[in-house]
């Protein structure tokens, strides 16, 4: 035993992570040559240009990824819906609050109506979100720890894959950290300007999606739970915020009151599940958030190493601002869970991804010890490597695969179907196409990709009931299209045909293409109802015909 204890094969008592930490410290003292440009960049975080440079690179490379990965397909239906909503300014829309439509309308008033433009819009929204997260981080830390927060978030799916589907969920990526930053400042300073900012930014989050009520109630919960609650609630700050928020929301509230609150009705369609379903949703909600943070969590464990044992001491020594942020983070997870259990509402983890930044800021900024820049440089290289691999390898593979296998929603065929429908309409009527309906995704796509940019004609209240168009709508001229394998849409087309009396029904085949290579095909059924004044040579329902033809590539 004595010999074994002292043999050269005995285990080194020095833990691996101690050796890794020592390596990190040595690297910071005498960095390798390739690390020096990164360290110079980190030296300029407080100078004001290092964070914007990182975010600009992130936006550029992931916009390029979207352009390559979806070269053979159209925009996501959610993005097309946001653009469609924004064509008509309103204080509310049937399905969603109006923020996503407002943003899309503002963007396309400056940038062209094209795939790359809206892809850039989606990633610019993600970049703005990261900038707003940095506003929160700089309340607690300086230097490269601010970069570390952003890098860990860039390794979650929230700011690339979730963000590319520009919709009511992704607009909250920027709205939530912006409102949180204003609330932190208002609670700390109790100044009127920050109180007004809280009211305005929380109202902005609410017109993004009503799920933001959980952020607003988390602010209230955090303020009540914080030791400084007395000073805050005795000041005018919280009451200024409430009044400002209500005033900012008043146009939308008026819209709800005068239109039947259809947005609330749509939101409540996600409720009334049973207990077993709610429990399953809660489990999946928590697991989904954990999975989204999985890579970042593992990397943080490697960075912190044995210093993780300091977590209890760091938590006890947490600054008042971080403690307030901690209560907000707890609220944004706990309140949706309790609501789901009480009301039986759906609870996809997708709805909460915009709140992940709260936990990353808490973990990184709550450390009471310095983090070696060695780790930040390594993480920067890793994030850059993932992005470059996505653009150079994953994106082309995805594009080639989808060209031959297609998307369930038919994104490969959006532009081709829109152009062919427009050609046939002009050939039949000699007029621009003014209104389109049918399958929602195809109708949104036709409105976007058709050179005539027709208006989406179906009222959003009837999206899921397949209501028939009014006679006046048909008399003004109208077209609809469906994929032939869509049974619900096909039956609806038959119903419209019976009501229209005068129509032309056709079929054609569209084919996906990618960089000149032909891909999968799909059949499209179109219903053309010419405007009444153009019916010099009337055609009856008996003149209905089909023509199998391929749209020109």
Secondary structure, 3 states (H helix, E strand, C coil): CHHHHHCCCCCCCCCHHHHHHHHHHHHHHCCCHHHHHHHHHHHCCCCCCHHHHHHHHHHHHHHHHHHHHCCCCCCCHHHHHHHHHHCCCCCCCCCCCCHHHHHHHHHHCCCCCCHHHHHHHHHHHHHHHHHHHHHHHCCCCCCHHHHHHHHHHHCCHHHCCCCCCCCCCCCHHHHHHHHHHHHHHHHHHCCHHHHHHHHHHHHHHHCCCHHHHHHHHHHHHHHHHCCCHHHHHHCCHHHHHHHHHHHHHHHHHHHHHHHCCHHHHHHHCCCCCCHHHHHHHHHHHHHHHHHHCHHHHHHHHHHHHHHHHHHHHHHHCCCHHHHHHHHHHHHHHHHHHHHHHHHCCCCCHHHHHHHHHHHHHHHHHCCCCCCCHHHHHHHHHHHHHHHHHHHHHHHHHHHHHHHHHCCCCCHHHHHHHHHHHHHHHHHHHCCCCCEEEECHHHHHHHHHHCCCCCEECCCHHHCCCCCCCCHHHHHCCEEEEEECCCHHHHHHHHHHHHHHCCCEEEEEEEEEEECCEEEEEEEEEEEEECCHHHCCCCCCHHHCCCCCCECCC
